[in-house]
Amino acid sequence: MTKHKLKILITRPEKAGRDLQGCLQQQGYQSYCQPCFDYQDGASLEQLRALQRQLTRPLVIFISVAAVEFANKLMPISLWSTKEVIAVGAATEQALKTLGINALVPTKHDSEGLLALQPLQNVQTKDVLIVRGDGGRELIAEDLRRRGASVHYLESYQRVWRNCSPKVIKTWHQQQINCILITSNALLEFIVSLIDNSDNYWQEQCLWIVASNRIALKAEEMGINRVINAHGANTTAIINALAYGQELSHSK
């Protein structure tokens, strides 16, 4: 049963979007799925094996659930030689736990929170392997290199952006969308490029819920007025941010 004013646009890939939609429906939220990209394999087993030969028990940082899932397809992560496994957030930690791997996770689920973790403070001459998609999270690598670490990437998956026409904006209006969920800067830029030549409703009146302070700052730079930082991309963080957004809507 619908009990909230917010009508939410979910921009995640198909399966993750449908899973989130089901959770939101249980909380009484209406939503509309508009996948903006899909995932495909990004690295080969040969690349992973070459890194394992090169690196001696590295600190391994997983940036997302997709990074975990695609890396595990190459070779079970439980077989990797690691000094410590770190997850950027709660959803990524849970994905690793499902595979039997205990990961360290920051209380603040973003790049800054991750960089504050104790094992990443004294990393001079140590190997760090960041498992991610194609691009993103450069702040982590840059900061760790400044601390003296030898940083390497495994891009275990790639985003394949869908050919979304600006005509989808009409559909969003028909669906009475008044809240958009954003989990990365790349996704933010993609959505803004779609609405750029549209009316100013999306920048001025629509509520945008984003996964980190980094994305919130970028959204504000791009002229978006109503931004809430969920401090994470997991379902609990999103639902808490939606509840806060709902309160703001009622107070108007």
ChimeraX attribute file (.defattr): number of C-alpha atoms within 10 A of each C-alpha:
attribute: neighborCount
match mode: 1-to-1
recipient: residues
	/A:1	9
	/A:2	12
	/A:3	10
	/A:4	16
	/A:5	16
	/A:6	23
	/A:7	19
	/A:8	25
	/A:9	24
	/A:10	22
	/A:11	21
	/A:12	21
	/A:13	19
	/A:14	17
	/A:15	11
	/A:16	15
	/A:17	18
	/A:18	18
	/A:19	12
	/A:20	20
	/A:21	21
	/A:22	14
	/A:23	14
	/A:24	18
	/A:25	14
	/A:26	12
	/A:27	15
	/A:28	15
	/A:29	20
	/A:30	21
	/A:31	24
	/A:32	19
	/A:33	17
	/A:34	18
	/A:35	19
	/A:36	19
	/A:37	19
	/A:38	15
	/A:39	15
	/A:40	14
	/A:41	16
	/A:42	17
	/A:43	18
	/A:44	16
	/A:45	13
	/A:46	10
	/A:47	13
	/A:48	19
	/A:49	14
	/A:50	10
	/A:51	16
	/A:52	16
	/A:53	10
	/A:54	11
	/A:55	18
	/A:56	14
	/A:57	17
	/A:58	23
	/A:59	21
	/A:60	23
	/A:61	24
	/A:62	24
	/A:63	22
	/A:64	20
	/A:65	22
	/A:66	21
	/A:67	24
	/A:68	24
	/A:69	18
	/A:70	23
	/A:71	25
	/A:72	17
	/A:73	13
	/A:74	17
	/A:75	14
	/A:76	13
	/A:77	18
	/A:78	13
	/A:79	8
	/A:80	15
	/A:81	15
	/A:82	18
	/A:83	13
	/A:84	15
	/A:85	19
	/A:86	23
	/A:87	26
	/A:88	26
	/A:89	27
	/A:90	24
	/A:91	19
	/A:92	24
	/A:93	24
	/A:94	17
	/A:95	20
	/A:96	23
	/A:97	12
	/A:98	10
	/A:99	14
	/A:100	11
	/A:101	14
	/A:102	17
	/A:103	21
	/A:104	19
	/A:105	20
	/A:106	20
	/A:107	15
	/A:108	16
	/A:109	23
	/A:110	22
	/A:111	21
	/A:112	17
	/A:113	15
	/A:114	22
	/A:115	18
	/A:116	13
	/A:117	14
	/A:118	11
	/A:119	14
	/A:120	17
	/A:121	11
	/A:122	12
	/A:123	18
	/A:124	14
	/A:125	12
	/A:126	19
	/A:127	22
	/A:128	26
	/A:129	22
	/A:130	23
	/A:131	23
	/A:132	25
	/A:133	25
	/A:134	15
	/A:135	11
	/A:136	13
	/A:137	15
	/A:138	9
	/A:139	12
	/A:140	17
	/A:141	21
	/A:142	12
	/A:143	15
	/A:144	21
	/A:145	17
	/A:146	11
	/A:147	16
	/A:148	14
	/A:149	19
	/A:150	18
	/A:151	20
	/A:152	16
	/A:153	18
	/A:154	20
	/A:155	21
	/A:156	27
	/A:157	23
	/A:158	20
	/A:159	17
	/A:160	13
	/A:161	14
	/A:162	11
	/A:163	8
	/A:164	15
	/A:165	8
	/A:166	15
	/A:167	11
	/A:168	13
	/A:169	18
	/A:170	11
	/A:171	13
	/A:172	16
	/A:173	12
	/A:174	9
	/A:175	15
	/A:176	15
	/A:177	20
	/A:178	19
	/A:179	23
	/A:180	22
	/A:181	22
	/A:182	26
	/A:183	18
	/A:184	18
	/A:185	20
	/A:186	13
	/A:187	18
	/A:188	21
	/A:189	14
	/A:190	16
	/A:191	18
	/A:192	17
	/A:193	12
	/A:194	15
	/A:195	17
	/A:196	13
	/A:197	9
	/A:198	15
	/A:199	10
	/A:200	13
	/A:201	12
	/A:202	23
	/A:203	21
	/A:204	12
	/A:205	13
	/A:206	18
	/A:207	26
	/A:208	25
	/A:209	26
	/A:210	27
	/A:211	24
	/A:212	23
	/A:213	18
	/A:214	16
	/A:215	22
	/A:216	25
	/A:217	15
	/A:218	14
	/A:219	23
	/A:220	13
	/A:221	10
	/A:222	13
	/A:223	13
	/A:224	21
	/A:225	16
	/A:226	18
	/A:227	20
	/A:228	20
	/A:229	20
	/A:230	26
	/A:231	23
	/A:232	23
	/A:233	24
	/A:234	19
	/A:235	17
	/A:236	14
	/A:237	17
	/A:238	22
	/A:239	17
	/A:240	13
	/A:241	20
	/A:242	24
	/A:243	15
	/A:244	13
	/A:245	21
	/A:246	15
	/A:247	13
	/A:248	11
	/A:249	13
	/A:250	9
	/A:251	7
	/A:252	5
